[in-house]
Amino acid sequence: MDLDTRLLRYFAAVAREGNLTRAAQRLFVSQPALTKQIRQLETLLGTPLFTRSRHGMALTEAGRVLAGRVPSLLAAHDRTVRETRAAASRAARVLRVGFLASAANEATPEIIAAFGRRRPGWRVDLRQAAWSNPTAGLADGEVDAALLRLPFPGQDELRVHELFSEPRWVALPASHPLADRDEIEFRELWDDPFVAAPVETGWFRDYWLGADEREGEPRIGAVTDHPDEWLGAIANGYGIALAPESAARFYARPGIVYRPVRGIGPTRVGVAWSPADDGNPLVRDFVECCLAA
């Protein structure tokens, strides 16, 4: 019998959390989708793995046996995939770097150039990820390092060096009543609909909604997964959005204005990599280039 590793990851998350809601947030999937996948795994194995109750999800005897085996199975699988992809990159003399939106802003070309001087004959392959992938492929071993917005889900399981911080501003339709203001209090925006990341991104989405710095639940006017969709939703009046100050430079377009916001903390940018690559000299060189820039 062939078992999809995705099903095993879902099972491991529910076993660890003992709660479907928390496990779904950890996995960036909806709770109904997670429930469906757990039932599929139970059907494949021909036995219940959890006892459901209003108190949560308790492992059955069969579930406890599987829970004891799954971590080593997944670790071996991940190590094999990571090492295979890394070997292919080394053969092609390519360092794969994931990023979200504007990466490290104006420092990005300098970082890439510095890495090229340090590693002649190598190139950096920048891979932009969607909002629904806040580690930009790093968690799945699709990239060797990533330039990310901090904080992000799964950050505690990776190595991270903060590079810089910048204020969070707000992106508004040009027709918005506050668009002519030089600066806006975040409180004045609480009743506006917001353009949000997919719900599966959990507290990454919450951070960019300012959930911890407002009263009440934010109104959602649109959900987008890519910068172009995000810009289109704002320009067309579906909502407003918090954004890094640098978005005013990197994502300027007609119909959208960016304004400073008081009453909300800054966003930070960092370089991240897997603990499995602590001894990788290429990753170390890239991180040093980031820190120097």
TORBAMI-353414 format. One line per field, with one value per residue (C-alpha): x, y, z; residue number from 1. Coordinates in nm, 2 decimals, m for minus. Each point is the difference from the previous one (the first is absolute). Layout:
X = (X  ...)
Y = (Y  ...)
Z = (Z  ...)
i = (NUM  ...)
//
This chain:
X = (0.00  0.13  m0.07  0.02  0.24  m0.24  m0.25  0.27  0.09  m0.37  m0.03  0.32  m0.12  m0.34  0.17  0.24  m0.27  m0.28  m0.23  m0.12  m0.02  0.35  0.14  m0.18  0.16  0.34  m0.04  m0.16  m0.30  m0.37  m0.14  m0.25  0.28  0.22  m0.29  m0.05  0.37  0.00  m0.30  0.17  0.30  m0.22  m0.18  0.33  0.13  m0.34  m0.01  m0.09  0.31  m0.18  m0.29  m0.19  m0.17  m0.08  0.32  0.22  0.16  0.14  0.22  m0.13  0.24  0.06  0.05  0.26  0.20  m0.01  0.08  0.32  0.12  m0.11  0.27  0.29  m0.17  m0.06  0.34  0.16  m0.22  0.07  0.37  0.01  m0.20  0.21  0.33  m0.11  m0.12  0.32  0.22  m0.19  0.06  0.37  0.04  m0.16  0.20  m0.32  m0.11  m0.38  m0.13  m0.37  m0.16  m0.33  m0.09  0.30  0.25  0.27  m0.11  0.29  0.25  m0.09  0.21  0.30  m0.04  m0.02  0.30  0.20  m0.08  0.12  0.33  0.04  m0.10  0.12  m0.19  m0.31  m0.33  m0.29  m0.34  m0.26  m0.34  m0.30  m0.26  m0.36  m0.14  m0.13  0.36  0.15  0.33  0.04  0.06  0.26  m0.22  m0.04  0.37  m0.08  0.26  0.33  m0.06  m0.28  m0.04  m0.32  m0.22  0.02  m0.18  m0.12  m0.16  0.26  0.27  0.10  0.10  0.24  0.32  m0.08  0.22  m0.18  0.13  m0.20  m0.34  m0.23  m0.33  m0.33  m0.20  m0.34  m0.09  m0.33  m0.20  0.07  m0.37  0.01  m0.11  0.33  0.22  0.10  0.13  0.37  m0.03  m0.29  m0.08  m0.05  m0.31  m0.16  0.03  m0.16  m0.34  0.13  0.00  0.35  0.16  0.13  0.23  m0.17  m0.15  0.22  0.31  m0.13  0.18  0.21  m0.34  m0.09  0.33  m0.07  m0.35  0.14  m0.21  0.20  m0.02  m0.37  m0.32  m0.25  0.02  0.12  m0.24  0.13  m0.08  0.21  0.25  0.30  0.31  0.23  0.12  m0.18  m0.33  0.06  0.06  m0.30  m0.23  0.11  m0.01  m0.35  m0.12  m0.06  0.21  0.31  0.31  0.30  0.32  0.38  0.11  0.20  m0.31  m0.05  0.32  m0.03  m0.38  m0.09  m0.29  m0.28  m0.30  0.19  0.16  0.22  m0.01  0.19  m0.20  0.03  m0.09  0.14  0.34  0.26  0.06  0.34  0.19  0.23  0.20  m0.10  0.13  m0.05  0.20  0.09  0.21  0.20  0.31  m0.07  0.27  m0.21  m0.29  0.25  0.15  m0.34  m0.10  0.33  m0.07  m0.35  0.15  0.27  m0.26)
Y = (0.00  0.34  0.28  0.37  0.18  0.29  m0.22  m0.10  0.37  0.08  m0.30  0.11  0.35  m0.11  m0.25  0.27  0.26  m0.22  0.25  0.04  0.38  0.05  m0.27  0.17  0.33  m0.16  m0.16  0.30  m0.20  0.03  m0.22  m0.18  m0.08  m0.14  m0.21  m0.15  m0.09  m0.17  m0.20  m0.10  m0.12  m0.21  m0.15  m0.09  m0.17  m0.15  0.12  0.31  0.20  0.24  0.01  0.32  0.19  0.36  0.00  m0.07  m0.28  m0.29  m0.27  m0.36  m0.28  m0.03  0.38  m0.01  m0.27  0.22  0.31  m0.17  m0.08  0.30  0.25  m0.21  m0.09  0.36  0.11  m0.26  0.10  0.37  m0.06  m0.21  0.26  0.29  m0.17  m0.10  0.35  0.15  m0.24  0.11  0.36  m0.05  m0.18  0.30  0.24  0.17  0.12  0.00  0.29  0.05  0.34  0.18  0.32  0.24  m0.24  0.21  0.32  0.20  m0.22  m0.31  0.08  0.08  m0.34  m0.19  0.18  m0.06  m0.37  m0.01  0.16  m0.24  m0.31  0.06  m0.21  m0.03  0.18  0.07  m0.13  0.23  m0.16  0.21  m0.17  0.07  0.13  m0.35  m0.12  0.23  m0.19  0.04  m0.37  m0.03  m0.22  m0.25  0.00  0.16  0.28  0.01  0.34  0.26  0.37  0.03  0.24  m0.07  m0.14  m0.29  m0.34  m0.27  0.26  m0.18  m0.31  0.19  0.20  0.37  0.32  0.33  0.24  0.32  0.14  0.25  0.16  m0.15  0.24  m0.03  m0.04  0.18  0.05  0.35  0.08  m0.09  0.29  m0.01  m0.02  0.37  m0.03  0.01  m0.25  m0.22  m0.15  m0.37  0.04  0.20  m0.30  m0.27  0.02  m0.02  m0.33  m0.15  m0.20  m0.31  m0.30  m0.34  m0.11  m0.31  0.22  0.04  0.26  0.12  0.13  0.14  0.19  0.18  0.08  0.15  m0.24  0.05  0.38  0.05  m0.05  m0.24  m0.23  0.16  0.02  m0.20  0.16  m0.24  m0.29  m0.01  m0.22  0.21  0.36  0.07  m0.13  0.20  0.32  m0.05  m0.06  0.32  0.21  m0.12  0.10  m0.35  0.10  0.16  m0.19  0.05  m0.02  0.06  0.36  m0.13  m0.11  0.37  m0.03  m0.36  m0.02  0.35  0.01  0.23  m0.01  m0.09  0.23  m0.10  0.19  m0.03  m0.15  0.09  m0.25  m0.31  m0.17  m0.04  m0.30  m0.18  m0.18  m0.29  m0.27  m0.35  m0.35  m0.36  m0.13  m0.29  0.25  0.14  m0.16  0.09  0.25  0.14  0.08  0.15  0.22  0.12  0.09  0.19  0.19  0.09  0.12  0.20  0.17)
Z = (0.00  m0.10  0.25  m0.11  0.22  0.01  0.18  0.25  0.06  0.07  0.24  0.18  0.05  0.14  0.22  0.13  0.06  0.11  m0.16  m0.36  0.00  0.13  m0.24  m0.29  0.08  0.03  m0.34  m0.17  m0.11  0.08  0.28  m0.23  m0.24  0.28  0.13  m0.34  m0.03  0.34  m0.09  m0.33  0.19  0.24  m0.30  m0.17  0.32  0.08  0.36  0.21  0.10  0.23  0.24  m0.05  0.28  0.09  0.19  m0.31  m0.18  0.20  m0.16  m0.02  0.07  m0.38  m0.01  0.27  m0.19  m0.32  0.20  0.13  m0.35  m0.21  0.12  m0.11  m0.33  m0.09  0.12  m0.23  m0.29  0.04  0.04  m0.32  m0.20  0.13  m0.07  m0.35  m0.09  0.15  m0.20  m0.32  0.09  0.07  m0.34  m0.17  0.22  0.11  0.35  0.02  0.21  0.07  0.07  0.06  m0.18  m0.01  0.18  0.17  m0.19  m0.16  0.17  m0.20  m0.31  0.22  0.19  m0.33  m0.14  0.32  m0.01  m0.37  0.10  0.28  m0.21  m0.36  m0.25  0.23  m0.03  0.23  m0.13  0.17  0.03  0.10  0.21  0.06  0.34  0.07  0.02  0.26  0.02  m0.38  m0.05  0.28  0.22  m0.29  m0.10  m0.33  0.06  0.18  0.17  0.01  0.05  0.21  0.19  0.37  0.19  m0.21  0.09  0.06  0.08  0.32  m0.19  m0.23  0.03  m0.04  0.00  0.00  m0.26  0.05  0.09  m0.16  0.09  m0.10  m0.21  m0.15  m0.37  m0.09  m0.32  m0.12  0.05  0.37  0.24  0.18  m0.31  0.02  0.36  0.07  0.28  0.13  0.34  m0.03  0.22  m0.29  m0.23  0.23  m0.17  m0.35  m0.19  m0.04  m0.28  0.18  m0.06  m0.02  0.33  m0.01  0.08  0.36  0.20  m0.31  m0.13  0.35  0.02  m0.33  0.12  0.32  0.20  0.32  m0.03  m0.05  0.18  m0.15  m0.31  m0.32  m0.30  m0.30  m0.34  m0.21  0.03  m0.23  m0.03  m0.23  m0.02  m0.33  0.14  0.32  m0.20  m0.22  0.30  0.17  m0.32  m0.07  0.34  0.16  0.30  0.15  0.12  0.23  m0.19  0.05  m0.06  m0.29  m0.18  m0.09  m0.21  m0.13  m0.05  m0.11  m0.25  m0.11  0.23  0.32  0.26  0.29  0.33  0.33  0.29  0.37  0.27  m0.16  0.03  m0.28  m0.22  m0.01  m0.28  0.06  m0.17  0.09  m0.06  0.12  0.30  m0.22  m0.21  0.30  m0.15  m0.36  m0.11  m0.28  0.23  0.25  m0.27  m0.11  0.36  0.05  m0.32  0.14  0.33  m0.17  m0.23)
i = (1  2  3  4  5  6  7  8  9  10  11  12  13  14  15  16  17  18  19  20  21  22  23  24  25  26  27  28  29  30  31  32  33  34  35  36  37  38  39  40  41  42  43  44  45  46  47  48  49  50  51  52  53  54  55  56  57  58  59  60  61  62  63  64  65  66  67  68  69  70  71  72  73  74  75  76  77  78  79  80  81  82  83  84  85  86  87  88  89  90  91  92  93  94  95  96  97  98  99  100  101  102  103  104  105  106  107  108  109  110  111  112  113  114  115  116  117  118  119  120  121  122  123  124  125  126  127  128  129  130  131  132  133  134  135  136  137  138  139  140  141  142  143  144  145  146  147  148  149  150  151  152  153  154  155  156  157  158  159  160  161  162  163  164  165  166  167  168  169  170  171  172  173  174  175  176  177  178  179  180  181  182  183  184  185  186  187  188  189  190  191  192  193  194  195  196  197  198  199  200  201  202  203  204  205  206  207  208  209  210  211  212  213  214  215  216  217  218  219  220  221  222  223  224  225  226  227  228  229  230  231  232  233  234  235  236  237  238  239  240  241  242  243  244  245  246  247  248  249  250  251  252  253  254  255  256  257  258  259  260  261  262  263  264  265  266  267  268  269  270  271  272  273  274  275  276  277  278  279  280  281  282  283  284  285  286  287  288  289  290  291  292  293)
//
